[in-house]
Amino acid sequence: MGLFAGTKWDVPPCCDRCGAVEAECRCPPLPPPPPVYKPTAQQTARLAVENRSRGKSVTVVRGLAAADNDLPDLLTRLKTACGAGGTIDGDQLELQGRHLDRVRVLLSELGYKTKG
């Protein structure tokens, strides 16, 4: 209940965009603000090659938090550069095959620090 509710100074809330009373406003909702990511220069990606069942090798990128990065976009770039498949598993990226050198070069070009 507002300070002036029920008095002659009681003014109903109005829409900021169209000026109509909020109950009668038909403006579409505003889109959510774009996410703010941590700068790439402040992040370190840890690279490793793991051997899976049946002798398959997987290049793993760890240390990049999902809240600080656009992991699906980064995975798409890595898959395109390596010509391989891959997936996101939690906060780590997995690429099929041994692509340690290519991944290290691409992440360095994007501004990430790398280890491994």
C-alpha positions as a printed Julia matrix, in Angstrom:
116×3 Matrix{Float64}:
  0.0     0.0     0.0
  1.45    3.34   -1.04
  1.81    6.49    1.03
 -1.06    8.27   -0.76
 -3.27    5.21   -1.35
 -6.93    6.09   -1.02
 -6.38    9.87   -1.14
 -6.86   12.39   -3.92
 -3.07   12.32   -4.58
 -3.08    8.6    -5.28
 -1.69    8.21   -8.83
 -1.81    4.73  -10.41
  1.52    3.48  -11.82
  1.99    4.2   -15.53
  4.06    2.56  -18.24
  7.32    4.38  -18.97
  7.14    3.65  -22.7
  3.53    4.4   -23.69
  2.27    6.38  -20.68
 -0.85    4.25  -20.18
 -1.91    2.89  -16.81
 -0.03   -0.37  -16.18
 -3.28   -2.37  -16.06
 -4.17   -1.15  -19.58
 -0.65   -1.14  -21.08
 -0.17   -3.47  -24.08
  3.57   -2.9   -24.63
  5.57   -6.12  -25.2
  8.0    -6.98  -22.39
 11.53   -5.72  -22.72
 14.12   -8.3   -23.83
 16.55   -9.4   -21.12
 19.89   -7.58  -21.07
 22.76   -9.38  -22.81
 24.92  -11.43  -20.46
 28.13   -9.88  -19.21
 31.09  -12.24  -19.54
 34.45  -12.09  -17.81
 37.28  -10.82  -20.1
 39.17  -13.62  -21.79
 42.54  -12.26  -20.67
 41.57  -12.95  -17.05
 40.78  -16.65  -17.66
 43.04  -19.67  -17.93
 42.04  -22.73  -19.93
 43.57  -26.02  -18.85
 44.11  -28.39  -21.77
 44.54  -32.15  -21.66
 44.21  -35.23  -23.85
 42.39  -38.16  -22.26
 42.11  -41.71  -23.55
 38.62  -43.18  -23.47
 37.35  -46.68  -24.01
 38.31  -48.52  -27.19
 41.44  -46.38  -27.58
 39.64  -43.14  -28.44
 41.38  -39.86  -27.61
 39.54  -36.77  -26.41
 40.92  -33.25  -26.07
 39.5   -31.65  -22.91
 39.35  -27.91  -22.1
 38.76  -27.19  -18.4
 38.82  -24.08  -16.23
 36.36  -21.94  -18.19
 33.22  -21.35  -16.12
 29.89  -21.38  -17.94
 28.83  -18.19  -16.14
 31.88  -16.31  -17.46
 31.83  -17.58  -21.08
 29.58  -18.44  -23.98
 30.62  -22.1   -23.98
 28.33  -23.24  -26.85
 29.8   -20.57  -29.16
 33.35  -21.4   -28.06
 32.75  -25.11  -28.66
 31.4   -24.38  -32.14
 34.54  -22.41  -32.99
 36.81  -25.17  -31.69
 34.91  -27.9   -33.56
 35.06  -25.9   -36.79
 38.79  -25.22  -36.42
 39.58  -28.86  -35.64
 37.1   -30.48  -37.99
 35.88  -32.72  -35.2
 32.85  -33.38  -33.07
 32.56  -32.36  -29.47
 30.33  -31.74  -26.49
 29.95  -29.72  -23.31
 30.15  -31.75  -20.11
 29.46  -29.47  -17.15
 32.07  -26.71  -17.32
 34.43  -28.6   -19.63
 34.58  -28.83  -23.4
 35.4   -32.16  -25.05
 36.63  -32.5   -28.63
 36.97  -35.85  -30.35
 40.59  -36.64  -31.21
 44.0   -35.21  -30.38
 43.83  -31.48  -31.18
 45.92  -30.0   -28.38
 48.05  -27.74  -30.61
 45.14  -26.38  -32.67
 43.03  -25.71  -29.56
 45.96  -23.96  -27.83
 46.53  -21.68  -30.84
 42.85  -20.82  -31.25
 42.34  -20.07  -27.55
 45.45  -17.88  -27.55
 44.1   -15.96  -30.56
 40.83  -15.41  -28.67
 42.79  -13.99  -25.71
 42.67  -16.91  -23.24
 45.72  -18.01  -21.27
 46.41  -21.72  -21.66
 48.09  -24.38  -19.56
 48.79  -27.95  -20.52
